[in-house]
């Protein structure tokens, strides 16, 4: 049976989801609140734990994004979907860049602001505020870089996000981000239930139509990478982490559900029902 994933979730539903799920993500993904997938280098086995391997893949994604986008101490970076602020803090600590993070979740923005107390030496280069990616509270040309991880797929009007990114970047500014894609439109019932409905999203973008839309927005696409195999590996690791997760009383059924849902997500990726891509663009 195949179904069309036509329902469009609202930003309010996404905000409520992430406000409520923070405890789950800290129990399964990362106790410090980092929530994004990773790029694996093929040498991930070794003696390190499953969690350490998963988190190392996330750091590797950060490092590649910094390298590709040329972010340094002179950069003014907008981190859209900053979550608990982990990537923004890492970015400032490792590149020296000034980073402004925005997120739809008030809970996560509050966590990010609170985290500044632990890095007083970086506080002058970091700022966080609650905002929608479709209505960024910044002037045209404010930033040298637009950075986003695992965020845009949640926004119903993704084209508006790309237009806002173009607006707030200076001429010659760089946009680097990753997003989920839909390689095919005929989605199985399992794919709809365990991927699209569970993650509260839908998208009209395949890997190639995303590139075309970026060009239509005014960007020159410098790099486009299909990372779907790394997404499958990320969810394989996450399924194992969910199966051994420990959290507050009453959460075990949720962990068991996620362990199964994450493997169903791997199946969807392998069936070309879900993809993951990274794009590097320049504002001309």
C-alpha distance (Angstrom), angle and dihedral (degrees) to the residues before:
residue distance angle dihedral
X1 . . .
X2 3.80 . .
X3 3.78 128.1 .
X4 3.76 134.8 -172.0
X5 3.82 114.5 -112.8
X6 3.77 94.1 -136.6
X7 3.81 102.1 144.0
X8 3.80 114.3 105.3
X9 3.77 116.1 -151.3
X10 3.78 119.1 -144.1
X11 3.79 127.8 -122.2
X12 3.81 88.2 -116.7
X13 3.82 90.4 58.8
X14 3.81 89.5 49.7
X15 3.80 91.8 49.1
X16 3.81 91.9 50.3
X17 3.81 90.9 46.8
X18 3.80 95.1 54.3
X19 3.80 93.4 40.7
X20 3.80 88.8 56.2
X21 3.82 99.4 38.2
X22 3.81 100.1 53.6
X23 3.82 92.6 101.3
X24 3.80 90.9 51.4
X25 3.79 93.4 50.1
X26 3.81 92.1 48.5
X27 3.81 90.4 51.0
X28 3.82 96.7 47.4
X29 3.81 108.8 21.8
X30 3.79 108.4 29.4
X31 3.81 132.4 -24.5
X32 3.81 88.7 -141.2
X33 3.80 91.6 57.6
X34 3.82 103.8 -106.3
X35 3.81 109.2 152.3
X36 3.79 116.2 -178.2
X37 3.77 139.0 96.3
X38 3.79 125.4 -103.5
X39 3.79 147.0 -134.0
X40 3.80 114.4 -121.2
X41 3.78 121.5 -148.4
X42 3.80 99.9 -154.1
X43 3.81 94.2 -107.7
X44 3.78 95.8 80.3
X45 3.79 98.2 119.5
X46 3.79 110.0 76.1
X47 3.78 120.6 108.9
X48 3.79 98.5 -55.8
X49 3.80 120.7 113.8
X50 3.80 123.8 -100.9
X51 3.79 89.9 -107.8
X52 3.82 93.2 49.1
X53 3.80 90.5 50.6
X54 3.79 91.8 49.3
X55 3.81 93.7 47.6
X56 3.83 91.1 45.8
X57 3.82 88.7 56.2
X58 3.80 88.9 53.7
X59 3.79 91.4 52.0
X60 3.80 89.3 48.6
X61 3.80 89.2 56.4
X62 3.82 89.1 52.1
X63 3.79 91.5 49.9
X64 3.80 93.2 50.1
X65 3.80 92.0 48.9
X66 3.81 91.5 51.7
X67 3.80 90.6 48.1
X68 3.80 96.1 46.7
X69 3.82 95.0 44.7
X70 3.82 95.5 43.0
X71 3.81 95.0 -127.1
X72 3.81 115.3 178.4
X73 3.82 142.3 149.6
X74 3.80 90.9 -65.6
X75 3.80 94.2 55.9
X76 3.80 125.6 108.1
X77 3.79 104.6 -154.4
X78 3.79 129.1 -167.6
X79 3.82 110.1 -155.4
X80 3.81 106.7 -159.6
X81 3.80 112.2 -160.9
X82 3.80 92.1 19.0
X83 3.80 93.5 169.5
X84 3.80 111.9 -175.3
X85 3.81 91.2 -7.3
X86 3.80 98.0 -105.8
X87 3.80 97.5 129.0
X88 3.82 92.7 42.9
X89 3.81 92.0 52.2
X90 3.80 91.1 45.3
X91 3.79 90.1 48.7
X92 3.79 94.6 51.5
X93 3.80 93.0 43.9
X94 3.81 93.9 49.5
X95 3.82 102.3 36.1
X96 3.79 104.9 22.4
X97 3.82 91.0 -126.6
X98 3.79 124.4 150.6
X99 3.82 105.3 -115.7
X100 3.80 130.1 -165.5
X101 3.79 114.1 -168.8
X102 3.80 126.0 -159.9
X103 3.79 129.1 -176.3
X104 3.78 138.2 171.2
X105 3.81 92.7 -134.3
X106 3.79 113.1 86.2
X107 3.81 90.0 -163.9
X108 3.78 92.0 57.1
X109 3.78 95.1 43.5
X110 3.82 88.2 52.6
X111 3.81 88.7 50.8
X112 3.80 90.4 50.0
X113 3.80 92.6 50.0
X114 3.81 90.1 48.0
X115 3.81 90.4 51.0
X116 3.81 90.0 62.4
X117 3.80 87.3 75.3
X118 3.79 88.2 68.4
X119 3.82 94.2 53.3
X120 3.82 105.6 42.3
X121 3.80 89.9 156.0
X122 3.83 89.3 63.3
X123 3.80 100.0 36.7
X124 3.80 94.3 99.4
X125 3.79 90.3 60.4
X126 3.81 98.2 45.5
X127 3.80 134.1 71.3
X128 3.80 133.2 167.7
X129 3.79 132.8 -166.1
X130 3.78 140.6 163.8
X131 3.80 112.3 -104.6
X132 3.80 143.5 138.0
X133 3.80 119.1 -107.9
X134 3.81 87.9 -133.9
X135 3.82 94.0 57.8
X136 3.78 108.9 33.1
X137 3.83 113.9 -172.3
X138 3.81 95.1 -135.4
X139 3.78 135.9 100.7
X140 3.77 124.1 -108.0
X141 3.79 113.3 -80.1
X142 3.82 95.5 13.5
X143 3.81 97.6 134.5
X144 3.79 138.6 49.8
X145 3.81 92.0 -155.8
X146 3.81 138.4 31.2
X147 3.83 112.2 -157.4
X148 3.79 127.2 -177.0
X149 3.79 135.1 165.5
X150 3.83 125.9 -169.3
X151 3.80 93.6 -21.8
X152 3.81 118.5 96.3
X153 3.80 94.2 66.3
X154 3.81 88.2 69.3
X155 3.82 93.6 58.9
X156 3.82 114.9 90.1
X157 3.83 92.9 -150.5
X158 3.79 100.7 49.7
X159 3.81 93.5 163.3
X160 3.81 88.6 60.1
X161 3.80 89.6 54.5
X162 3.80 90.4 53.9
X163 3.80 90.5 47.9
X164 3.81 90.8 50.4
X165 3.79 90.2 49.0
X166 3.79 89.7 53.1
X167 3.81 91.5 48.1
X168 3.82 98.2 51.2
X169 3.81 94.1 44.7
X170 3.80 121.3 88.9
X171 3.79 117.9 -123.5
X172 3.80 106.0 -77.5
X173 3.80 90.0 23.2
X174 3.79 119.4 144.6
X175 3.79 129.2 -125.7
X176 3.81 117.1 -161.4
X177 3.77 121.1 173.7
X178 3.77 145.8 136.7
X179 3.79 127.6 -133.8
X180 3.78 142.6 170.7
X181 3.78 118.3 -100.1
X182 3.80 135.2 -164.9
X183 3.82 109.5 -131.1
X184 3.81 91.9 -173.8
X185 3.80 134.1 21.6
X186 3.82 99.3 -142.9
X187 3.80 100.9 85.2
X188 3.80 121.4 -174.6
X189 3.79 121.5 -124.4
X190 3.82 89.2 -108.3
X191 3.80 91.7 50.5
X192 3.78 91.8 49.9
X193 3.82 93.6 47.6
X194 3.79 101.0 41.6
X195 3.81 100.0 32.7
X196 3.79 116.6 21.2
X197 3.79 99.9 30.2
X198 3.81 94.5 36.5
X199 3.81 92.2 51.6
X200 3.81 93.5 40.1
X201 3.78 95.9 -126.9
X202 3.74 148.5 107.7
X203 3.79 130.8 -177.4
X204 3.77 139.2 -164.6
X205 3.80 90.9 -155.6
X206 3.77 126.2 106.3
X207 3.79 117.8 -178.0
X208 3.81 92.0 -92.6
X209 3.80 99.2 40.3
X210 3.82 88.1 52.4
X211 3.80 89.4 58.3
X212 3.79 91.2 49.4
X213 3.81 92.6 49.5
X214 3.80 91.6 49.9
X215 3.80 88.6 54.0
X216 3.80 91.8 47.8
X217 3.82 88.8 52.3
X218 3.81 89.1 58.3
X219 3.78 102.1 -98.4
X220 3.77 125.7 128.7
X221 3.80 107.2 -136.0
X222 3.80 109.2 -134.5
X223 3.78 98.4 173.8
X224 3.81 137.2 10.1
X225 3.80 119.7 -176.9
X226 3.79 127.1 -175.0
X227 3.82 104.6 -141.6
X228 3.80 97.7 173.4
X229 3.80 94.5 122.9
X230 3.82 89.1 55.3
X231 3.81 89.9 50.2
X232 3.80 89.5 54.6
X233 3.80 90.5 49.6
X234 3.81 90.8 47.7
X235 3.79 92.0 54.3
X236 3.80 91.9 45.1
X237 3.80 88.2 57.4
X238 3.80 91.6 43.8
X239 3.80 91.5 52.9
X240 3.79 89.5 55.7
X241 3.80 91.2 46.8
X242 3.80 91.5 50.3
X243 3.81 90.5 51.2
X244 3.83 91.1 58.6
X245 3.80 98.4 33.4
X246 3.78 121.2 130.6
X247 3.78 121.6 -161.9
X248 3.78 143.9 141.7
X249 3.80 118.4 -31.8
X250 3.78 112.8 -77.6
X251 3.81 97.1 29.2
X252 3.82 98.9 98.0
X253 3.81 94.6 92.2
X254 3.80 88.8 52.5
X255 3.81 91.5 51.2
X256 3.81 91.0 49.6
X257 3.81 90.1 50.0
X258 3.81 91.8 50.4
X259 3.80 93.2 48.6
X260 3.82 87.8 58.0
X261 3.82 95.5 38.7
X262 3.80 92.1 52.3
X263 3.81 91.4 54.3
X264 3.81 89.4 47.6
X265 3.81 85.7 54.0
X266 3.82 89.4 54.6
X267 3.81 88.4 52.6
X268 3.80 90.3 51.5
X269 3.81 91.3 51.3
X270 3.81 91.1 49.2
X271 3.83 88.7 50.1
X272 3.84 92.0 52.7
X273 3.80 91.4 -113.4
X274 3.81 91.9 120.2
X275 3.79 133.7 28.8
X276 3.79 138.9 179.7
X277 3.79 125.3 -147.2
X278 3.80 140.4 174.8
X279 3.79 123.7 -147.6
X280 3.80 133.1 -166.8
X281 3.81 116.0 -163.9
X282 3.79 139.1 169.2
X283 3.82 127.4 -144.3
X284 3.79 106.2 -123.0
